[in-house]
């Protein structure tokens, strides 16, 4: 996937951007706080309608402005323009979506531009909160499957409603409300769909893991990803687990069975790799995971996802930098940010574009 142009207005610290891009590497260099991550997030949000971790929706509006717009042009038989417009109206936010200037519903917009991001936060993906790993699964699989996106949105709504009902039951001191049975059914229906697609994802990861690691860090090639889930890919079995957990849920007053509790680890030599291998080796696992994510999206969608990397080169030693660049060279287009252009310039191919970013302004180098 290639982006021909990006237009952004009042997004983050950018008053106005209107940039055109070619194939190969697109590098943005600048100091911390200049807006490098904001630039990448404009692409990420414009393509996926998702924000970077720890990014609030209100932060996407330029300070003092009540609206923003992002439009991305991708090639095709004719240029395809996808556009999102957001407006703050008192306490309410209004979103409008267009494809080639024609209004479109949100669910038709999402997934048109698959994107794989590699952010500084991802370097701790395998060692920190399981919530980040669930986010990783959801973002990856949402690009691939409209069914997954639908099931995820419904499942999250069901968990909220079901938890509210449990709190009501506990406060009233009553038995199990009949309404709970209805939410049990929906929890199992949508939860089993999510688990099934996650299982398929991890089957792919483990089938291709050793080949990637043989290139990155051969001594780690025997590792595997272990996916932990409390529900089931089978709806009937999922329902049985919900009923088995009824007593525990009554005590805690919340939903304890389902994909919202899932997690995964890296297993090496029969042990959890966290705390067992070095920090550098964990980053090798993370790099392999992001490469496999990109390959999985490419295979499932039969088209290349866009890859964006935010200032992560400096976190790897030179051998891994070189291997990462070799992988990126095989892609049609990749967006990279750095605070130290000189450190990576020697790795970059002759073709490509380099921009400098300073205080919300972007210029060619």
C-alpha positions, 0 to 999 in steps of 0.5 A, a space after each residue: 500500500 502506498 500513500 500518494 498524498 496527505 492533507 491535514 488541517 488542525 490535527 494535533 499541532 499542525 495547522 495545515 499539511 499538504 504533502 505528496 509522497 513517492 515510494 520507498 522510505 519517507 523519513 521525518 527528522 526532528 527534535 522531540 516535541 516537534 510533531 513527528 509522532 503527531 504526523 504519523 498519528 494523522 496517517 494512522 487515524 486517517 486510515 484506521 480511525 484509531 488513535 495511538 496508545 495513551 492518546 485522547 480523542 480531544 488531543 487530536 484537535 489543534 489547541 483552540 480549534 473545534 474541528 480537524 480534517 485528514 484526507 489520504 490519497 492512495 493509488 488505484 485505477 483512479 486516485 482514491 481519497 478517504 477523508 475524516 472530518 471531526 467537529 466539537 459541538 459543545 459536549 458532542 463530537 460529530 464525525 463525517 466520513 467520505 470516500 472520493 468525496 461521497 459520504 460513507 458510514 463509519 463501518 465502511 470506512 474502517 479497514 480500507 487502509 491497513 496500517 502496521 505501526 511500530 511505536 516506542 510503546 511497542 518495545 514494552 509490548 511483551 513485558 508490560 500490561 496485558 491490556 496493551 497486548 489485547 489492543 495489539 490483537 484487536 487492532 491487527 485483526 480489525 484491519 483484516 476482518 469486518 466480522 471481527 470489527 463487528 464482534 469486537 464492538 458488540 462484545 465491548 458493549 455487552 461487557 459494559 451492559 453485563 457489568 452494570 447489571 451485575 452491580 445492580 444485582 449485587 446492590 439489590 441483593 437479588 438473585 440472578 436477573 433474567 436479563 443476565 441470561 440474555 447478555 450471557 448469550 450475546 457474550 458467548 456469541 461475540 466472544 467466541 468469534 473473537 477467540 476463533 480469529 485470535 487463535 488463527 492469528 497465533 497459529 500463523 505466528 507460531 508457524 512462521 516464527 522460527 523463520 523470522 527469528 533465524 534471520 533476526 536472532 537465531 539463538 531465539 528461534 525455538 520460541 513460541 507465542 502462547 495465547 491464553 483465553 478463558 472463553 472458547 471459540 465454540 459458543 456452546 462451550 463458552 456458555 458452559 464456562 460462563 455458567 461455571 463462573 456464575 458464583 465467582 462473578 456474583 462475588 466480584 460483580 463483574 464479567 470474568 470470562 471472555 476475550 477482555 481478559 485474554 493475554 499472550 506470552 513468549 515461551 522459550 525453553 518451556 519458560 516465559 521469556 519475560 525475566 528470563 532473557 535480556 532486554 535486547 532479546 525481548 526487543 528481538 521478539 517484539 520486532 519479529 512480532 511486528 514483522 509477522 503482523 505485517 506479513 499476516 495482514 498482507 497474506 489475508 488482505 492480498 495487499 500490502 499494509 502501510 508500515 509506520 515506525 516512530 523513532 524506534 531505530 535507536 532502540 536496536 543495536 546495529 545488526 538489528 538496525 541493518 536487518 530491520 532496514 533490509 526488511 523495510 526495503 522490501 516494502 513499497 513504502 514505509 514512513 519512519 521518524 527519527 531524532 537522530 538522522 545521522 545515525 540512520 542515514 547510512 542505512 537508508 537507500 538512495 531513493 526516498 524522501 527526507 523531511 525536517 519537522 519543526 514546531 508543526 512545520 514540515 519541509 524537504 531536506 
